[in-house]
Amino acid sequence: MLRKVFLNNKNARCYIVASFIISIGTGIFFLALNLYLINFGIKKEIIGLLNGIYFLGITILSLFSGLISNIAGHKKSFIVGVMLQFVGELGLILTKNIFALISFLFLIGFGSSLFLVNEAPFLSRNSTSYEQTHLFGLSFGSIVLGNFVGEILGSTLPKILNENHMFGLRNALIIASILTLSGFLFINRIDEEWIVEEGESIISKIRDPLIKIFRDGKGVKIISIFVISEFLMGIGAGTMIPFFNLYFIEYQGISYEKLGIVFGAQSILIAIASLMVPFITKNSKKFYTIIVLQSLSLPFILLLLFKNRILAIVSYLLRGIFINASIPIYSSYYMELMDDEIKAIASSVKEISWNFAWFLGASIFAVLKGNYKYSILSFFLFYALGTLSFYFLSKKNAKIMIL
């Protein structure tokens, strides 16, 4: 089935290959970025806020990304996203000014938001209901696999490129930005005719989906259930996930070279899990599969508190496998419950919730002054609340959630 979806669906294939290449760049970029900033002499509290700015950029601009998608279509949105992300990444490397760093991080966030918002409705439009879970799993797996390659390269390139660690990190970041731009070659091959019906204005393309969402009580309820859950889990994720590179180096004493192996191992395991989940859960309800996978991740968050390298690595890997294996099912489930004309807006609202929560989580890390124990406890608490809210709110609205 996966082979059929990939080979026979040109649009999906082009997007997945582009995502894979861009994800290699992203893997390099975000593995090296925090360490590059620390070498600048920037404090962890400021790094926490800078990471938060990236997610705030996605938050603020995600709604605009959904509106841009409705007006221009998915292909043009992806192209603009690639260009903005490339300019932002390159600019970030060439400046030491805090204001400029914030501006370029915002630009990267805008570019990322165009991909995040458009991915789910684009894949949904380019697949049948039967193919959808497989296609979402394949897409997510390719992104994670790209991150795996990027994280391995991110941990080795600085040493290979330059004996001076600082310059090596900068050169690695430049390569990451070039890989981001390379994604354009495949995005440009997507065939898409974005038809605007006669008499349909740009204003109506923006207005009509919003009116439909608010007039339809069912749509508002479904979006609210997903948004509340994503918001709570996003706060927890933001307190630790962007800072796992610092956690392993400072809290667990793992060397930078080994860090790429740990991150890469998680990426490859998540990629395998995301590809296998659609087959394993073939006869299971998506809702219950999501709840089980999210719940299984919780104990391994708490185990990160212990100062034991082996335990920390195993817990990090298992937490990542369980929570990330649920993501393609979660995204597919959300899109299945949405009407076509509101999918882009619904996706953007969910991304706003998720990324604003990451901004808050990264800000919490900054307020805690990089205290890893308190950050891990916050991580666990908000993940648990997010899982519980999704379970109870879905049960309360069982008919519209099609449990």
C-alpha positions as CSV (number, residue, x, y, z in Angstrom):
1,M,0.0,0.0,0.0
2,L,2.8,2.5,0.9
3,R,4.6,1.8,-2.4
4,K,1.3,2.3,-4.3
5,V,0.6,5.6,-2.6
6,F,4.2,6.8,-3.1
7,L,4.7,5.7,-6.7
8,N,1.2,6.4,-8.2
9,N,0.6,9.8,-6.5
10,K,2.9,12.4,-8.1
11,N,1.8,15.3,-5.9
12,A,2.2,13.4,-2.7
13,R,5.6,12.0,-3.9
14,C,7.0,15.4,-4.7
15,Y,5.9,16.9,-1.4
16,I,7.3,13.9,0.6
17,V,10.7,14.1,-1.2
18,A,10.8,17.9,-0.6
19,S,9.9,17.5,3.0
20,F,12.6,14.9,3.4
21,I,15.3,17.2,2.0
22,I,14.1,20.2,4.0
23,S,13.9,18.0,7.2
24,I,17.6,17.1,6.7
25,G,18.4,20.9,6.8
26,T,16.0,21.3,9.8
27,G,17.7,18.5,11.7
28,I,21.1,20.1,11.2
29,F,19.8,23.6,12.0
30,F,18.1,23.0,15.3
31,L,20.7,20.6,16.6
32,A,23.4,23.1,16.1
33,L,21.5,26.4,16.7
34,N,21.4,26.4,20.6
35,L,25.0,25.4,20.8
36,Y,25.9,28.1,18.2
37,L,24.1,30.7,20.3
38,I,25.8,29.5,23.5
39,N,29.2,29.9,21.8
40,F,28.1,33.5,21.2
41,G,28.0,33.8,25.0
42,I,24.2,34.1,25.0
43,K,22.7,32.9,28.3
44,K,20.2,30.0,28.5
45,E,17.4,32.3,29.6
46,I,17.8,34.3,26.4
47,I,18.1,31.1,24.3
48,G,14.9,30.0,25.8
49,L,13.2,33.2,24.8
50,L,14.7,33.1,21.3
51,N,13.4,29.5,20.8
52,G,10.0,30.8,22.1
53,I,10.1,33.6,19.5
54,Y,10.3,31.0,16.7
55,F,7.1,29.3,18.0
56,L,5.5,32.7,18.6
57,G,6.2,33.5,14.9
58,I,4.4,30.3,13.8
59,T,1.5,31.1,16.2
60,I,0.9,34.6,15.0
61,L,1.3,33.8,11.3
62,S,-0.5,30.4,11.2
63,L,-3.9,32.0,10.7
64,F,-2.5,34.1,7.9
65,S,-1.0,30.9,6.4
66,G,-4.4,29.3,6.4
67,L,-5.9,32.3,4.6
68,I,-3.0,32.4,2.1
69,S,-3.7,28.8,1.4
70,N,-7.3,29.4,0.6
71,I,-6.4,32.2,-1.7
72,A,-3.3,31.0,-3.5
73,G,-3.4,27.2,-3.0
74,H,-1.1,24.7,-1.4
75,K,1.7,24.7,-4.0
76,K,2.3,28.5,-3.9
77,S,2.1,28.5,-0.1
78,F,4.8,25.8,0.0
79,I,7.0,27.8,-2.3
80,V,6.7,31.0,-0.3
81,G,7.3,28.9,2.9
82,V,10.6,27.5,1.4
83,M,11.8,31.0,0.5
84,L,11.0,32.6,3.8
85,Q,12.6,29.8,5.8
86,F,15.8,30.0,3.6
87,V,16.1,33.7,4.0
88,G,15.5,33.5,7.8
89,E,18.0,30.7,8.3
90,L,20.7,32.4,6.3
91,G,20.1,35.8,8.0
92,L,20.3,34.2,11.4
93,I,23.8,33.0,10.7
94,L,25.0,36.4,9.5
95,T,24.0,38.5,12.5
96,K,24.9,38.9,16.2
97,N,22.2,41.6,16.9
98,I,19.5,40.3,19.2
99,F,16.7,42.3,17.4
100,A,17.9,40.9,14.1
101,L,18.0,37.4,15.5
102,I,14.4,37.8,16.7
103,S,13.3,39.1,13.3
104,F,14.9,36.2,11.4
105,L,13.5,33.7,13.8
106,F,10.1,35.2,13.1
107,L,10.7,34.8,9.4
108,I,11.6,31.1,9.8
109,G,8.5,30.7,11.9
110,F,6.3,32.2,9.1
111,G,7.9,29.9,6.5
112,S,7.4,26.9,8.8
113,S,3.8,27.8,9.4
114,L,3.0,27.7,5.7
115,F,4.2,24.1,5.6
116,L,2.6,23.1,8.9
117,V,-0.8,24.5,8.0
118,N,-0.9,23.3,4.4
119,E,0.5,19.7,4.9
120,A,-2.6,18.1,6.3
121,P,-5.2,19.5,3.9
122,F,-2.8,19.1,0.9
123,L,-2.3,15.4,1.7
124,S,-6.0,14.9,2.5
125,R,-6.9,16.4,-0.9
126,N,-4.4,14.2,-2.7
127,S,-5.5,10.8,-1.2
128,T,-8.6,8.7,-0.7
129,S,-10.0,8.1,2.7
130,Y,-8.5,4.6,2.6
131,E,-5.0,5.9,1.6
132,Q,-5.0,8.8,4.1
133,T,-3.6,7.1,7.2
134,H,-0.8,5.4,5.1
135,L,0.0,8.7,3.4
136,F,0.1,10.7,6.6
137,G,2.3,8.0,8.1
138,L,4.6,8.0,5.1
139,S,4.9,11.8,5.1
140,F,5.6,12.0,8.9
141,G,8.1,9.1,8.6
142,S,10.0,10.9,5.8
143,I,10.2,14.1,7.9
144,V,11.5,12.2,10.9
145,L,13.9,10.2,8.7
146,G,15.2,13.5,7.3
147,N,15.7,14.8,10.8
148,F,17.6,11.7,11.6
149,V,20.0,12.3,8.7
150,G,20.2,16.0,9.7
151,E,21.0,15.2,13.3
152,I,23.8,12.8,12.4
153,L,25.2,15.4,10.0
154,G,24.7,18.2,12.6
155,S,26.8,16.4,15.1
156,T,29.6,15.6,12.7
157,L,29.8,18.5,10.2
158,P,31.1,21.1,12.6
159,K,34.2,19.0,13.3
160,I,34.7,18.0,9.7
161,L,34.2,21.5,8.3
162,N,36.4,23.4,10.7
163,E,38.6,22.7,13.7
164,N,37.3,25.9,15.3
165,H,34.0,24.7,16.8
166,M,32.3,28.0,16.4
167,F,33.0,28.3,12.7
168,G,32.2,24.6,12.2
169,L,28.7,25.2,13.7
170,R,28.2,28.2,11.5
171,N,29.2,26.3,8.3
172,A,26.8,23.5,9.3
173,L,24.0,26.0,9.6
174,I,24.8,27.4,6.1
175,I,24.6,23.9,4.7
176,A,21.2,23.5,6.4
177,S,19.8,26.7,4.8
178,I,21.0,25.5,1.3
179,L,19.2,22.2,1.9
180,T,16.0,24.1,2.8
181,L,16.2,26.0,-0.5
182,S,16.7,22.7,-2.4
183,G,13.2,21.6,-1.4
184,F,11.9,24.1,-3.9
185,L,13.1,21.8,-6.8
186,F,10.5,19.2,-5.9
187,I,7.7,21.5,-4.6
188,N,7.8,23.2,-8.0
189,R,6.9,19.9,-9.7
190,I,3.6,19.6,-7.9
191,D,0.6,19.9,-10.3
192,E,-2.1,22.0,-8.8
193,E,-4.7,24.1,-10.4
194,W,-6.3,26.3,-7.7
195,I,-9.7,27.0,-9.2
196,V,-11.5,30.1,-8.1
197,E,-15.2,29.8,-8.9
198,E,-16.8,32.5,-11.0
199,G,-17.9,35.4,-8.9
200,E,-15.7,34.2,-6.0
201,S,-13.6,37.0,-4.7
202,I,-10.5,36.9,-2.5
203,I,-12.6,38.2,0.4
204,S,-15.1,35.4,0.0
205,K,-12.2,32.9,-0.1
206,I,-11.3,34.2,3.4
207,R,-14.8,34.9,4.7
208,D,-16.8,31.8,3.6
209,P,-14.7,29.1,5.5
210,L,-14.7,31.3,8.6
211,I,-18.5,31.7,8.4
212,K,-19.0,28.0,7.9
213,I,-16.9,27.1,11.0
214,F,-18.8,29.5,13.3
215,R,-22.2,28.6,11.9
216,D,-21.6,24.9,12.2
217,G,-21.6,24.0,15.9
218,K,-20.1,20.6,15.1
219,G,-17.0,22.1,13.5
220,V,-16.4,24.5,16.4
221,K,-16.7,21.6,19.0
222,I,-14.3,19.4,17.1
223,I,-11.7,22.1,16.6
224,S,-12.0,23.1,20.3
225,I,-11.4,19.5,21.5
226,F,-8.2,19.2,19.4
227,V,-7.1,22.7,20.2
228,I,-7.4,22.4,24.0
229,S,-5.5,19.1,23.9
230,E,-2.8,20.5,21.6
231,F,-2.4,23.6,23.7
232,L,-1.8,21.7,27.0
233,M,0.5,19.2,25.4
234,G,2.3,22.0,23.5
235,I,3.2,23.8,26.7
236,G,4.7,20.7,28.1
237,A,6.6,20.0,24.9
238,G,7.9,23.5,24.8
239,T,9.5,23.3,28.2
240,M,11.9,20.6,27.2
241,I,11.9,19.4,23.6
242,P,13.8,22.4,22.2
243,F,16.4,22.0,24.9
244,F,17.1,18.3,24.9
245,N,20.5,19.0,23.3
246,L,21.4,21.1,26.3
247,Y,19.8,18.6,28.7
248,F,22.0,15.7,27.5
249,I,25.2,17.8,27.4
250,E,24.8,19.7,30.7
251,Y,22.5,17.4,32.8
252,Q,23.7,14.0,31.6
253,G,27.2,14.8,30.5
254,I,27.0,13.4,27.0
255,S,29.5,14.7,24.4
256,Y,28.3,16.7,21.5
257,E,29.5,14.0,19.0
258,K,27.4,11.4,20.7
259,L,24.4,13.7,20.9
260,G,23.8,13.4,17.2
261,I,23.7,9.6,17.5
262,V,21.1,9.8,20.3
263,F,18.9,12.2,18.3
264,G,19.4,10.3,15.1
265,A,18.5,7.0,16.8
266,Q,15.2,8.5,18.0
267,S,14.4,9.9,14.6
268,I,15.0,6.5,12.8
269,L,12.9,4.7,15.4
270,I,10.1,7.2,15.2
271,A,10.2,6.9,11.4
272,I,9.9,3.1,11.6
273,A,7.1,3.3,14.1
274,S,5.1,5.9,12.1
275,L,5.3,3.7,9.1
276,M,4.2,0.6,11.0
277,V,1.4,2.1,13.1
278,P,-1.2,2.2,10.2
279,F,-0.7,-1.6,9.8
280,I,-0.7,-2.4,13.6
281,T,-3.8,-0.3,14.2
282,K,-5.6,-1.3,11.0
283,N,-8.6,-2.7,13.0
284,S,-8.5,-0.3,15.8
285,K,-10.4,3.0,16.3
286,K,-8.1,6.0,15.8
287,F,-9.3,7.7,18.9
288,Y,-8.3,4.9,21.2
289,T,-5.0,4.3,19.4
290,I,-4.1,8.0,20.0
291,I,-5.0,7.8,23.7
292,V,-3.0,4.6,24.3
293,L,0.1,5.9,22.5
294,Q,0.0,9.2,24.3
295,S,-0.5,7.6,27.7
296,L,2.4,5.2,27.2
297,S,4.8,8.1,26.7
298,L,4.1,9.6,30.2
299,P,6.2,7.3,32.5
300,F,9.3,7.8,30.4
301,I,9.1,11.6,30.8
302,L,9.5,11.1,34.6
303,L,12.4,8.8,34.2
304,L,14.3,11.7,32.5
305,L,14.7,13.2,36.0
306,F,17.3,10.6,37.0
307,K,21.0,11.3,36.4
308,N,21.7,8.1,34.6
309,R,22.9,8.3,31.0
310,I,21.6,4.9,29.8
311,L,18.2,5.4,31.5
312,A,17.9,8.9,30.2
313,I,18.7,7.8,26.6
314,V,16.3,4.8,26.7
315,S,13.5,7.0,28.3
316,Y,14.1,9.7,25.7
317,L,13.8,7.2,22.8
318,L,10.7,5.4,24.1
319,R,8.9,8.6,25.0
320,G,9.6,9.9,21.5
321,I,8.5,6.7,19.8
322,F,5.1,6.5,21.6
323,I,4.1,10.2,21.3
324,N,5.3,10.7,17.8
325,A,3.8,7.5,16.5
326,S,0.4,8.9,17.4
327,I,0.9,12.1,15.3
328,P,0.0,10.8,11.8
329,I,-3.1,9.1,13.2
330,Y,-4.0,12.2,15.1
331,S,-3.6,14.4,12.0
332,S,-5.5,12.0,9.8
333,Y,-8.3,11.7,12.4
334,Y,-8.6,15.5,12.6
335,M,-8.8,16.0,8.8
336,E,-11.4,13.2,8.5
337,L,-13.7,15.1,10.8
338,M,-13.4,18.3,8.8
339,D,-15.3,19.4,5.6
340,D,-12.9,20.1,2.7
341,E,-13.6,23.9,2.5
342,I,-12.6,24.4,6.2
343,K,-9.6,22.0,6.4
344,A,-6.9,24.7,5.9
345,I,-8.5,27.1,8.5
346,A,-9.0,24.2,10.9
347,S,-5.4,23.1,10.4
348,S,-4.2,26.7,11.0
349,V,-6.2,27.0,14.2
350,K,-4.7,23.8,15.5
351,E,-1.2,25.0,14.6
352,I,-1.8,28.3,16.3
353,S,-2.7,26.5,19.5
354,W,0.3,24.1,19.3
355,N,2.9,26.7,18.5
356,F,1.7,29.4,20.9
357,A,1.8,26.7,23.6
358,W,5.4,25.9,22.6
359,F,6.2,29.6,22.9
360,L,4.8,29.6,26.5
361,G,6.7,26.3,27.3
362,A,10.0,27.8,26.1
363,S,9.2,30.9,28.1
364,I,8.6,28.7,31.2
365,F,12.1,27.2,30.6
366,A,13.5,30.7,30.5
367,V,11.7,31.7,33.7
368,L,13.0,28.5,35.4
369,K,16.5,29.6,34.3
370,G,17.1,26.3,32.6
371,N,16.4,24.1,35.7
372,Y,16.0,20.7,34.0
373,K,14.2,19.0,36.9
374,Y,11.4,21.6,37.1
375,S,11.2,21.7,33.3
376,I,10.8,17.9,33.1
377,L,8.0,17.9,35.8
378,S,6.2,20.7,33.8
379,F,6.7,18.5,30.7
380,F,5.0,15.6,32.4
381,L,2.2,17.6,34.0
382,F,1.0,19.3,30.8
383,Y,1.3,16.2,28.7
384,A,-0.9,14.3,31.2
385,L,-3.4,17.1,31.2
386,G,-3.5,17.2,27.4
387,T,-4.1,13.5,27.1
388,L,-6.8,13.6,29.8
389,S,-8.6,16.5,28.2
390,F,-8.7,14.8,24.8
391,Y,-10.1,11.7,26.3
392,F,-12.8,13.3,28.4
393,L,-13.9,16.0,25.9
394,S,-14.1,13.4,23.1
395,K,-16.1,11.0,25.2
396,K,-18.5,13.9,26.1
397,N,-19.0,14.6,22.4
398,A,-18.8,10.9,21.3
399,K,-21.3,11.3,18.3
400,I,-19.5,14.1,16.5
401,M,-16.1,12.6,17.3
402,I,-17.2,9.3,15.7
403,L,-15.6,7.2,18.5
